Amino acid sequence: MTHGIQFSLTLLIVEDDEIIRIVIEKFSLRKGWKVVLAEDGYAALDAYQKQEFDIIMMDCQMPGLDGYQTTEAIRQLERQRGAHTPIIAMTADALEGVRETCINAGMDDYLTKPVETSAFYEIVERWAKRDHK
């Protein structure tokens, strides 16, 4: 019975599309999770260096620093800290091989856009449980 478990989570949502950012923020707030929004990779790195997050939702295609480059930078910072934050890729690209590209880039999992509420909750809670055993 996992639906009764409530985690107090803090999510970093990295997404350049304002509508998608707002939708995912609403999904998160409905569960009582705290949210920090970043509109690009630079804002994500800045937020990551200021506080800890339970999960990072990472858009793959963004101008400037894309999700793959941002993930690589976060993983380098983590190696210095000795920590690991689950990073879940969000991409409209559902082609074969995209999941492998995300995993090879250092992301932990993958969610296709448009993001469905149930899929979002399922993936976030699955990764949160790994940290809250």
N, CA, C and O atoms as a GROMACS GRO file, in nm:
protein
  532
    1MET      N    1   0.085  -0.119   0.000
    1MET     CA    2   0.000   0.000   0.000
    1MET      C    3   0.088   0.124   0.000
    1MET      O    4   0.107   0.187   0.104
    2THR      N    5   0.141   0.156  -0.114
    2THR     CA    6   0.233   0.269  -0.120
    2THR      C    7   0.161   0.403  -0.133
    2THR      O    8   0.220   0.507  -0.103
    3HIS      N    9   0.035   0.403  -0.176
    3HIS     CA   10  -0.032   0.530  -0.198
    3HIS      C   11  -0.056   0.608  -0.068
    3HIS      O   12  -0.084   0.727  -0.072
    4GLY      N   13  -0.047   0.542   0.045
    4GLY     CA   14  -0.066   0.609   0.172
    4GLY      C   15   0.060   0.676   0.225
    4GLY      O   16   0.054   0.757   0.318
    5ILE      N   17   0.173   0.641   0.166
    5ILE     CA   18   0.300   0.695   0.213
    5ILE      C   19   0.320   0.836   0.158
    5ILE      O   20   0.311   0.858   0.037
    6GLN      N   21   0.346   0.929   0.246
    6GLN     CA   22   0.373   1.066   0.201
    6GLN      C   23   0.518   1.099   0.234
    6GLN      O   24   0.561   1.092   0.349
    7PHE      N   25   0.591   1.134   0.134
    7PHE     CA   26   0.728   1.178   0.155
    7PHE      C   27   0.730   1.329   0.154
    7PHE      O   28   0.656   1.392   0.079
    8SER      N   29   0.814   1.387   0.237
    8SER     CA   30   0.837   1.530   0.228
    8SER      C   31   0.957   1.546   0.135
    8SER      O   32   1.072   1.530   0.176
    9LEU      N   33   0.930   1.577   0.011
    9LEU     CA   34   1.035   1.586  -0.090
    9LEU      C   35   1.059   1.728  -0.134
    9LEU      O   36   0.970   1.813  -0.130
   10THR      N   37   1.182   1.753  -0.178
   10THR     CA   38   1.214   1.879  -0.242
   10THR      C   39   1.264   1.846  -0.382
   10THR      O   40   1.364   1.776  -0.401
   11LEU      N   41   1.192   1.899  -0.480
   11LEU     CA   42   1.224   1.872  -0.620
   11LEU      C   43   1.281   1.996  -0.688
   11LEU      O   44   1.236   2.108  -0.664
   12LEU      N   45   1.380   1.973  -0.771
   12LEU     CA   46   1.429   2.078  -0.860
   12LEU      C   47   1.372   2.046  -0.998
   12LEU      O   48   1.401   1.941  -1.055
   13ILE      N   49   1.293   2.136  -1.051
   13ILE     CA   50   1.232   2.117  -1.182
   13ILE      C   51   1.302   2.209  -1.282
   13ILE      O   52   1.291   2.331  -1.274
   14VAL      N   53   1.374   2.146  -1.376
   14VAL     CA   54   1.450   2.220  -1.475
   14VAL      C   55   1.379   2.205  -1.609
   14VAL      O   56   1.378   2.097  -1.668
   15GLU      N   57   1.320   2.313  -1.655
   15GLU     CA   58   1.237   2.308  -1.775
   15GLU      C   59   1.230   2.448  -1.836
   15GLU      O   60   1.196   2.543  -1.766
   16ASP      N   61   1.261   2.461  -1.965
   16ASP     CA   62   1.258   2.594  -2.027
   16ASP      C   63   1.118   2.636  -2.070
   16ASP      O   64   1.096   2.755  -2.095
   17ASP      N   65   1.024   2.543  -2.079
   17ASP     CA   66   0.888   2.576  -2.118
   17ASP      C   67   0.807   2.611  -1.993
   17ASP      O   68   0.787   2.527  -1.905
   18GLU      N   69   0.761   2.736  -1.985
   18GLU     CA   70   0.694   2.785  -1.865
   18GLU      C   71   0.568   2.706  -1.833
   18GLU      O   72   0.541   2.677  -1.716
   19ILE      N   73   0.490   2.670  -1.934
   19ILE     CA   74   0.365   2.594  -1.911
   19ILE      C   75   0.396   2.459  -1.846
   19ILE      O   76   0.332   2.421  -1.748
   20ILE      N   77   0.493   2.388  -1.902
   20ILE     CA   78   0.530   2.257  -1.847
   20ILE      C   79   0.583   2.273  -1.704
   20ILE      O   80   0.550   2.193  -1.617
   21ARG      N   81   0.663   2.377  -1.680
   21ARG     CA   82   0.714   2.404  -1.545
   21ARG      C   83   0.599   2.420  -1.447
   21ARG      O   84   0.600   2.362  -1.338
   22ILE      N   85   0.499   2.499  -1.485
   22ILE     CA   86   0.385   2.526  -1.397
   22ILE      C   87   0.304   2.398  -1.372
   22ILE      O   88   0.263   2.372  -1.259
   23VAL      N   89   0.282   2.319  -1.477
   23VAL     CA   90   0.206   2.194  -1.463
   23VAL      C   91   0.276   2.099  -1.366
   23VAL      O   92   0.212   2.042  -1.277
   24ILE      N   93   0.407   2.082  -1.382
   24ILE     CA   94   0.481   1.989  -1.295
   24ILE      C   95   0.488   2.044  -1.153
   24ILE      O   96   0.484   1.967  -1.056
   25GLU      N   97   0.499   2.174  -1.140
   25GLU     CA   98   0.495   2.235  -1.007
   25GLU      C   99   0.360   2.205  -0.940
   25GLU      O  100   0.357   2.170  -0.822
   26LYS      N  101   0.250   2.218  -1.014
   26LYS     CA  102   0.117   2.190  -0.957
   26LYS      C  103   0.105   2.044  -0.916
   26LYS      O  104   0.052   2.014  -0.809
   27PHE      N  105   0.152   1.951  -1.001
   27PHE     CA  106   0.152   1.808  -0.965
   27PHE      C  107   0.222   1.790  -0.831
   27PHE      O  108   0.173   1.720  -0.743
   28SER      N  109   0.339   1.853  -0.818
   28SER     CA  110   0.424   1.837  -0.698
   28SER      C  111   0.357   1.895  -0.575
   28SER      O  112   0.355   1.832  -0.469
   29LEU      N  113   0.304   2.016  -0.588
   29LEU     CA  114   0.242   2.084  -0.473
   29LEU      C  115   0.119   2.008  -0.424
   29LEU      O  116   0.087   2.010  -0.306
   30ARG      N  117   0.049   1.941  -0.516
   30ARG     CA  118  -0.067   1.859  -0.480
   30ARG      C  119  -0.028   1.749  -0.383
   30ARG      O  120  -0.108   1.707  -0.300
   31LYS      N  121   0.096   1.703  -0.393
   31LYS     CA  122   0.146   1.598  -0.305
   31LYS      C  123   0.212   1.656  -0.179
   31LYS      O  124   0.254   1.582  -0.090
   32GLY      N  125   0.220   1.788  -0.173
   32GLY     CA  126   0.284   1.851  -0.058
   32GLY      C  127   0.436   1.859  -0.070
   32GLY      O  128   0.505   1.884   0.028
   33TRP      N  129   0.486   1.839  -0.191
   33TRP     CA  130   0.630   1.845  -0.212
   33TRP      C  131   0.674   1.990  -0.233
   33TRP      O  132   0.599   2.071  -0.287
   34LYS      N  133   0.795   2.020  -0.189
   34LYS     CA  134   0.853   2.152  -0.212
   34LYS      C  135   0.915   2.153  -0.351
   34LYS      O  136   0.966   2.052  -0.399
   35VAL      N  137   0.910   2.269  -0.415
   35VAL     CA  138   0.957   2.278  -0.552
   35VAL      C  139   1.044   2.401  -0.570
   35VAL      O  140   1.013   2.509  -0.521
   36VAL      N  141   1.155   2.382  -0.642
   36VAL     CA  142   1.236   2.494  -0.689
   36VAL      C  143   1.235   2.484  -0.841
   36VAL      O  144   1.260   2.377  -0.898
   37LEU      N  145   1.205   2.595  -0.906
   37LEU     CA  146   1.196   2.597  -1.052
   37LEU      C  147   1.321   2.660  -1.112
   37LEU      O  148   1.372   2.760  -1.062
   38ALA      N  149   1.369   2.600  -1.221
   38ALA     CA  150   1.482   2.655  -1.295
   38ALA      C  151   1.445   2.652  -1.443
   38ALA      O  152   1.402   2.550  -1.495
   39GLU      N  153   1.464   2.766  -1.510
   39GLU     CA  154   1.422   2.774  -1.650
   39GLU      C  155   1.532   2.732  -1.747
   39GLU      O  156   1.508   2.722  -1.867
   40ASP      N  157   1.653   2.707  -1.694
   40ASP     CA  158   1.759   2.658  -1.782
   40ASP      C  159   1.868   2.591  -1.697
   40ASP      O  160   1.861   2.589  -1.574
   41GLY      N  161   1.968   2.538  -1.767
   41GLY     CA  162   2.074   2.464  -1.699
   41GLY      C  163   2.156   2.550  -1.603
   41GLY      O  164   2.198   2.502  -1.497
   42TYR      N  165   2.177   2.676  -1.639
   42TYR     CA  166   2.255   2.764  -1.551
   42TYR      C  167   2.182   2.789  -1.420
   42TYR      O  168   2.242   2.786  -1.313
   43ALA      N  169   2.051   2.814  -1.429
   43ALA     CA  170   1.970   2.835  -1.308
   43ALA      C  171   1.966   2.706  -1.225
   43ALA      O  172   1.964   2.712  -1.102
   44ALA      N  173   1.964   2.591  -1.292
   44ALA     CA  174   1.962   2.462  -1.222
   44ALA      C  175   2.091   2.443  -1.142
   44ALA      O  176   2.087   2.402  -1.026
   45LEU      N  177   2.204   2.471  -1.205
   45LEU     CA  178   2.332   2.455  -1.134
   45LEU      C  179   2.341   2.550  -1.016
   45LEU      O  180   2.392   2.513  -0.910
   46ASP      N  181   2.292   2.671  -1.035
   46ASP     CA  182   2.292   2.769  -0.927
   46ASP      C  183   2.208   2.718  -0.810
   46ASP      O  184   2.252   2.724  -0.695
   47ALA      N  185   2.088   2.670  -0.839
   47ALA     CA  186   1.999   2.617  -0.734
   47ALA      C  187   2.061   2.496  -0.666
   47ALA      O  188   2.056   2.482  -0.544
   48TYR      N  189   2.121   2.406  -0.746
   48TYR     CA  190   2.181   2.284  -0.693
   48TYR      C  191   2.293   2.315  -0.595
   48TYR      O  192   2.312   2.245  -0.496
   49GLN      N  193   2.368   2.421  -0.624
   49GLN     CA  194   2.480   2.456  -0.535
   49GLN      C  195   2.433   2.524  -0.408
   49GLN      O  196   2.509   2.532  -0.311
   50LYS      N  197   2.310   2.574  -0.406
   50LYS     CA  198   2.257   2.644  -0.289
   50LYS      C  199   2.182   2.554  -0.192
   50LYS      O  200   2.178   2.582  -0.072
   51GLN      N  201   2.123   2.444  -0.242
   51GLN     CA  202   2.049   2.357  -0.152
   51GLN      C  203   2.047   2.214  -0.205
   51GLN      O  204   2.082   2.188  -0.320
   52GLU      N  205   2.006   2.123  -0.116
   52GLU     CA  206   1.997   1.982  -0.155
   52GLU      C  207   1.857   1.951  -0.205
   52GLU      O  208   1.758   2.009  -0.159
   53PHE      N  209   1.850   1.860  -0.300
   53PHE     CA  210   1.723   1.817  -0.356
   53PHE      C  211   1.712   1.665  -0.346
   53PHE      O  212   1.812   1.594  -0.350
   54ASP      N  213   1.588   1.618  -0.332
   54ASP     CA  214   1.566   1.473  -0.330
   54ASP      C  215   1.567   1.417  -0.471
   54ASP      O  216   1.617   1.307  -0.496
   55ILE      N  217   1.511   1.495  -0.564
   55ILE     CA  218   1.501   1.452  -0.704
   55ILE      C  219   1.510   1.575  -0.793
   55ILE      O  220   1.460   1.683  -0.761
   56ILE      N  221   1.576   1.555  -0.908
   56ILE     CA  222   1.584   1.661  -1.008
   56ILE      C  223   1.512   1.612  -1.134
   56ILE      O  224   1.545   1.507  -1.189
   57MET      N  225   1.414   1.690  -1.178
   57MET     CA  226   1.345   1.663  -1.304
   57MET      C  227   1.414   1.749  -1.410
   57MET      O  228   1.415   1.872  -1.399
   58MET      N  229   1.473   1.685  -1.511
   58MET     CA  230   1.561   1.757  -1.604
   58MET      C  231   1.510   1.750  -1.748
   58MET      O  232   1.503   1.643  -1.809
   59ASP      N  233   1.474   1.867  -1.802
   59ASP     CA  234   1.441   1.876  -1.944
   59ASP      C  235   1.570   1.851  -2.022
   59ASP      O  236   1.676   1.901  -1.985
   60CYS      N  237   1.561   1.775  -2.129
   60CYS     CA  238   1.682   1.743  -2.207
   60CYS      C  239   1.718   1.853  -2.306
   60CYS      O  240   1.835   1.891  -2.318
   61GLN      N  241   1.617   1.905  -2.376
   61GLN     CA  242   1.642   2.007  -2.477
   61GLN      C  243   1.612   2.145  -2.422
   61GLN      O  244   1.496   2.184  -2.407
   62MET      N  245   1.719   2.220  -2.392
   62MET     CA  246   1.706   2.358  -2.346
   62MET      C  247   1.813   2.441  -2.416
   62MET      O  248   1.920   2.390  -2.448
   63PRO      N  249   1.784   2.569  -2.440
   63PRO     CA  250   1.887   2.655  -2.498
   63PRO      C  251   1.999   2.680  -2.397
   63PRO      O  252   1.978   2.668  -2.276
   64GLY      N  253   2.114   2.715  -2.445
   64GLY     CA  254   2.229   2.740  -2.357
   64GLY      C  255   2.287   2.609  -2.310
   64GLY      O  256   2.347   2.535  -2.389
   65LEU      N  257   2.269   2.580  -2.183
   65LEU     CA  258   2.318   2.456  -2.123
   65LEU      C  259   2.204   2.356  -2.126
   65LEU      O  260   2.106   2.372  -2.053
   66ASP      N  261   2.214   2.251  -2.209
   66ASP     CA  262   2.102   2.157  -2.218
   66ASP      C  263   2.104   2.060  -2.099
   66ASP      O  264   2.193   2.064  -2.014
   67GLY      N  265   2.003   1.973  -2.095
   67GLY     CA  266   1.988   1.881  -1.982
   67GLY      C  267   2.103   1.784  -1.966
   67GLY      O  268   2.140   1.748  -1.854
   68TYR      N  269   2.160   1.741  -2.078
   68TYR     CA  270   2.274   1.648  -2.073
   68TYR      C  271   2.397   1.716  -2.012
   68TYR      O  272   2.465   1.659  -1.927
   69GLN      N  273   2.424   1.839  -2.057
   69GLN     CA  274   2.540   1.914  -2.005
   69GLN      C  275   2.520   1.950  -1.858
   69GLN      O  276   2.613   1.945  -1.778
   70THR      N  277   2.397   1.987  -1.824
   70THR     CA  278   2.367   2.022  -1.685
   70THR      C  279   2.384   1.900  -1.594
   70THR      O  280   2.439   1.911  -1.485
   71THR      N  281   2.336   1.784  -1.641
   71THR     CA  282   2.351   1.661  -1.564
   71THR      C  283   2.498   1.629  -1.542
   71THR      O  284   2.540   1.592  -1.432
   72GLU      N  285   2.577   1.643  -1.648
   72GLU     CA  286   2.721   1.616  -1.638
   72GLU      C  287   2.786   1.707  -1.534
   72GLU      O  288   2.869   1.662  -1.456
   73ALA      N  289   2.749   1.835  -1.534
   73ALA     CA  290   2.804   1.930  -1.437
   73ALA      C  291   2.762   1.894  -1.294
   73ALA      O  292   2.843   1.903  -1.202
   74ILE      N  293   2.636   1.853  -1.276
   74ILE     CA  294   2.588   1.813  -1.143
   74ILE      C  295   2.663   1.688  -1.097
   74ILE      O  296   2.704   1.680  -0.981
   75ARG      N  297   2.681   1.592  -1.186
   75ARG     CA  298   2.753   1.469  -1.148
   75ARG      C  299   2.898   1.500  -1.108
   75ARG      O  300   2.951   1.436  -1.017
   76GLN      N  301   2.961   1.597  -1.172
   76GLN     CA  302   3.097   1.636  -1.133
   76GLN      C  303   3.097   1.696  -0.992
   76GLN      O  304   3.184   1.664  -0.911
   77LEU      N  305   2.999   1.781  -0.964
   77LEU     CA  306   2.987   1.838  -0.829
   77LEU      C  307   2.961   1.729  -0.726
   77LEU      O  308   3.015   1.734  -0.615
   78GLU      N  309   2.880   1.631  -0.762
   78GLU     CA  310   2.850   1.522  -0.670
   78GLU      C  311   2.973   1.438  -0.638
   78GLU      O  312   2.990   1.393  -0.524
   79ARG      N  313   3.057   1.419  -0.736
   79ARG     CA  314   3.180   1.341  -0.710
   79ARG      C  315   3.264   1.411  -0.603
   79ARG      O  316   3.329   1.345  -0.522
   80GLN      N  317   3.264   1.543  -0.603
   80GLN     CA  318   3.337   1.618  -0.500
   80GLN      C  319   3.269   1.604  -0.365
   80GLN      O  320   3.336   1.596  -0.262
   81ARG      N  321   3.137   1.602  -0.364
   81ARG     CA  322   3.058   1.594  -0.240
   81ARG      C  323   3.042   1.452  -0.188
   81ARG      O  324   3.021   1.431  -0.069
   82GLY      N  325   3.051   1.354  -0.278
   82GLY     CA  326   3.024   1.216  -0.240
   82GLY      C  327   2.876   1.191  -0.223
   82GLY      O  328   2.836   1.111  -0.138
   83ALA      N  329   2.794   1.259  -0.302
   83ALA     CA  330   2.649   1.244  -0.293
   83ALA      C  331   2.594   1.200  -0.429
   83ALA      O  332   2.665   1.202  -0.530
   84HIS      N  333   2.466   1.159  -0.429
   84HIS     CA  334   2.401   1.127  -0.556
   84HIS      C  335   2.254   1.167  -0.547
   84HIS      O  336   2.181   1.120  -0.460
   85THR      N  337   2.212   1.254  -0.638
   85THR     CA  338   2.073   1.296  -0.646
   85THR      C  339   2.013   1.233  -0.771
   85THR      O  340   2.067   1.250  -0.880
   86PRO      N  341   1.901   1.161  -0.758
   86PRO     CA  342   1.839   1.106  -0.878
   86PRO      C  343   1.798   1.218  -0.975
   86PRO      O  344   1.734   1.315  -0.936
   87ILE      N  345   1.837   1.201  -1.100
   87ILE     CA  346   1.798   1.296  -1.206
   87ILE      C  347   1.711   1.220  -1.304
   87ILE      O  348   1.752   1.119  -1.362
   88ILE      N  349   1.589   1.270  -1.323
   88ILE     CA  350   1.494   1.208  -1.415
   88ILE      C  351   1.480   1.297  -1.537
   88ILE      O  352   1.437   1.412  -1.527
   89ALA      N  353   1.515   1.243  -1.652
   89ALA     CA  354   1.506   1.317  -1.777
   89ALA      C  355   1.360   1.336  -1.817
   89ALA      O  356   1.277   1.247  -1.798
   90MET      N  357   1.331   1.453  -1.872
   90MET     CA  358   1.199   1.477  -1.931
   90MET      C  359   1.224   1.519  -2.076
   90MET      O  360   1.294   1.617  -2.102
   91THR      N  361   1.167   1.443  -2.168
   91THR     CA  362   1.189   1.477  -2.308
   91THR      C  363   1.067   1.442  -2.391
   91THR      O  364   0.996   1.345  -2.364
   92ALA      N  365   1.043   1.522  -2.493
   92ALA     CA  366   0.934   1.494  -2.587
   92ALA      C  367   0.977   1.387  -2.686
   92ALA      O  368   0.895   1.336  -2.763
   93ASP      N  369   1.105   1.354  -2.685
   93ASP     CA  370   1.161   1.259  -2.779
   93ASP      C  371   1.143   1.117  -2.726
   93ASP      O  372   1.212   1.075  -2.633
   94ALA      N  373   1.051   1.043  -2.787
   94ALA     CA  374   1.023   0.906  -2.741
   94ALA      C  375   1.086   0.802  -2.834
   94ALA      O  376   1.047   0.685  -2.832
   95LEU      N  377   1.181   0.844  -2.915
   95LEU     CA  378   1.244   0.753  -3.010
   95LEU      C  379   1.327   0.646  -2.940
   95LEU      O  380   1.372   0.664  -2.826
   96GLU      N  381   1.346   0.536  -3.009
   96GLU     CA  382   1.430   0.427  -2.960
   96GLU      C  383   1.570   0.482  -2.932
   96GLU      O  384   1.624   0.558  -3.013
   97GLY      N  385   1.627   0.445  -2.821
   97GLY     CA  386   1.764   0.485  -2.791
   97GLY      C  387   1.775   0.610  -2.706
   97GLY      O  388   1.882   0.639  -2.652
   98VAL      N  389   1.666   0.687  -2.692
   98VAL     CA  390   1.672   0.811  -2.614
   98VAL      C  391   1.696   0.780  -2.466
   98VAL      O  392   1.772   0.849  -2.399
   99ARG      N  393   1.629   0.675  -2.415
   99ARG     CA  394   1.648   0.637  -2.275
   99ARG      C  395   1.795   0.605  -2.249
   99ARG      O  396   1.851   0.647  -2.147
  100GLU      N  397   1.857   0.530  -2.340
  100GLU     CA  398   1.999   0.495  -2.325
  100GLU      C  399   2.085   0.621  -2.328
  100GLU      O  400   2.181   0.632  -2.252
  101THR      N  401   2.052   0.715  -2.415
  101THR     CA  402   2.126   0.842  -2.422
  101THR      C  403   2.119   0.913  -2.287
  101THR      O  404   2.219   0.965  -2.238
  102CYS      N  405   2.000   0.916  -2.228
  102CYS     CA  406   1.981   0.981  -2.098
  102CYS      C  407   2.061   0.912  -1.989
  102CYS      O  408   2.130   0.977  -1.910
  103ILE      N  409   2.053   0.779  -1.986
  103ILE     CA  410   2.125   0.702  -1.884
  103ILE      C  411   2.276   0.720  -1.902
  103ILE      O  412   2.350   0.738  -1.805
  104ASN      N  413   2.322   0.714  -2.027
  104ASN     CA  414   2.465   0.733  -2.054
  104ASN      C  415   2.513   0.872  -2.016
  104ASN      O  416   2.631   0.891  -1.984
  105ALA      N  417   2.423   0.970  -2.018
  105ALA     CA  418   2.458   1.107  -1.981
  105ALA      C  419   2.461   1.125  -1.829
  105ALA      O  420   2.495   1.233  -1.780
  106GLY      N  421   2.426   1.019  -1.754
  106GLY     CA  422   2.432   1.027  -1.608
  106GLY      C  423   2.297   1.044  -1.541
  106GLY      O  424   2.289   1.057  -1.419
  107MET      N  425   2.189   1.044  -1.622
  107MET     CA  426   2.056   1.055  -1.564
  107MET      C  427   2.013   0.916  -1.514
  107MET      O  428   2.062   0.814  -1.562
  108ASP      N  429   1.923   0.914  -1.418
  108ASP     CA  430   1.883   0.788  -1.356
  108ASP      C  431   1.761   0.725  -1.421
  108ASP      O  432   1.746   0.603  -1.420
  109ASP      N  433   1.675   0.807  -1.477
  109ASP     CA  434   1.552   0.756  -1.536
  109ASP      C  435   1.502   0.856  -1.637
  109ASP      O  436   1.566   0.957  -1.666
  110TYR      N  437   1.384   0.827  -1.692
  110TYR     CA  438   1.339   0.896  -1.811
  110TYR      C  439   1.186   0.902  -1.815
  110TYR      O  440   1.120   0.802  -1.788
  111LEU      N  441   1.132   1.018  -1.848
  111LEU     CA  442   0.988   1.040  -1.855
  111LEU      C  443   0.960   1.115  -1.983
  111LEU      O  444   1.027   1.214  -2.014
  112THR      N  445   0.860   1.069  -2.060
  112THR     CA  446   0.829   1.139  -2.185
  112THR      C  447   0.728   1.250  -2.160
  112THR      O  448   0.644   1.243  -2.071
  113LYS      N  449   0.739   1.354  -2.244
  113LYS     CA  450   0.644   1.465  -2.240
  113LYS      C  451   0.546   1.445  -2.355
  113LYS      O  452   0.586   1.391  -2.458
  114PRO      N  453   0.422   1.486  -2.343
  114PRO     CA  454   0.369   1.554  -2.224
  114PRO      C  455   0.367   1.460  -2.102
  114PRO      O  456   0.332   1.342  -2.113
  115VAL      N  457   0.404   1.515  -1.988
  115VAL     CA  458   0.415   1.435  -1.866
  115VAL      C  459   0.275   1.408  -1.811
  115VAL      O  460   0.197   1.500  -1.786
  116GLU      N  461   0.245   1.281  -1.793
  116GLU     CA  462   0.116   1.242  -1.735
  116GLU      C  463   0.129   1.238  -1.583
  116GLU      O  464   0.232   1.197  -1.529
  117THR      N  465   0.024   1.282  -1.516
  117THR     CA  466   0.025   1.291  -1.370
  117THR      C  467   0.066   1.160  -1.304
  117THR      O  468   0.156   1.158  -1.220
  118SER      N  469   0.000   1.050  -1.342
  118SER     CA  470   0.026   0.922  -1.276
  118SER      C  471   0.169   0.875  -1.301
  118SER      O  472   0.233   0.821  -1.211
  119ALA      N  473   0.219   0.894  -1.422
  119ALA     CA  474   0.357   0.853  -1.453
  119ALA      C  475   0.457   0.937  -1.374
  119ALA      O  476   0.558   0.885  -1.327
  120PHE      N  477   0.429   1.065  -1.360
  120PHE     CA  478   0.515   1.155  -1.284
  120PHE      C  479   0.522   1.111  -1.137
  120PHE      O  480   0.631   1.097  -1.081
  121TYR      N  481   0.405   1.089  -1.075
  121TYR     CA  482   0.402   1.046  -0.935
  121TYR      C  483   0.474   0.912  -0.917
  121TYR      O  484   0.550   0.894  -0.822
  122GLU      N  485   0.448   0.820  -1.007
  122GLU     CA  486   0.507   0.686  -0.996
  122GLU      C  487   0.659   0.693  -0.999
  122GLU      O  488   0.726   0.630  -0.917
  123ILE      N  489   0.714   0.768  -1.093
  123ILE     CA  490   0.861   0.772  -1.107
  123ILE      C  491   0.926   0.847  -0.992
  123ILE      O  492   1.031   0.806  -0.942
  124VAL      N  493   0.865   0.958  -0.950
  124VAL     CA  494   0.922   1.035  -0.838
  124VAL      C  495   0.918   0.952  -0.710
  124VAL      O  496   1.016   0.946  -0.636
  125GLU      N  497   0.804   0.888  -0.684
  125GLU     CA  498   0.792   0.810  -0.560
  125GLU      C  499   0.882   0.688  -0.561
  125GLU      O  500   0.936   0.649  -0.457
  126ARG      N  501   0.900   0.627  -0.678
  126ARG     CA  502   0.991   0.512  -0.687
  126ARG      C  503   1.134   0.553  -0.652
  126ARG      O  504   1.201   0.483  -0.577
  127TRP      N  505   1.180   0.666  -0.706
  127TRP     CA  506   1.316   0.711  -0.677
  127TRP      C  507   1.328   0.765  -0.534
  127TRP      O  508   1.433   0.751  -0.472
  128ALA      N  509   1.222   0.826  -0.482
  128ALA     CA  510   1.226   0.878  -0.345
  128ALA      C  511   1.236   0.763  -0.245
  128ALA      O  512   1.305   0.775  -0.144
  129LYS      N  513   1.169   0.653  -0.273
  129LYS     CA  514   1.172   0.538  -0.181
  129LYS      C  515   1.312   0.481  -0.167
  129LYS      O  516   1.349   0.430  -0.061
  130ARG      N  517   1.391   0.490  -0.273
  130ARG     CA  518   1.528   0.439  -0.265
  130ARG      C  519   1.608   0.516  -0.160
  130ARG      O  520   1.696   0.461  -0.094
  131ASP      N  521   1.575   0.644  -0.145
  131ASP     CA  522   1.648   0.727  -0.049
  131ASP      C  523   1.586   0.726   0.090
  131ASP      O  524   1.651   0.765   0.187
  132HIS      N  525   1.461   0.683   0.101
  132HIS     CA  526   1.388   0.690   0.228
  132HIS      C  527   1.355   0.550   0.280
  132HIS      O  528   1.243   0.525   0.324
  133LYS      N  529   1.451   0.462   0.275
  133LYS     CA  530   1.427   0.326   0.323
  133LYS      C  531   1.439   0.320   0.473
  133LYS      O  532   1.422   0.214   0.532
   0.00000   0.00000   0.00000
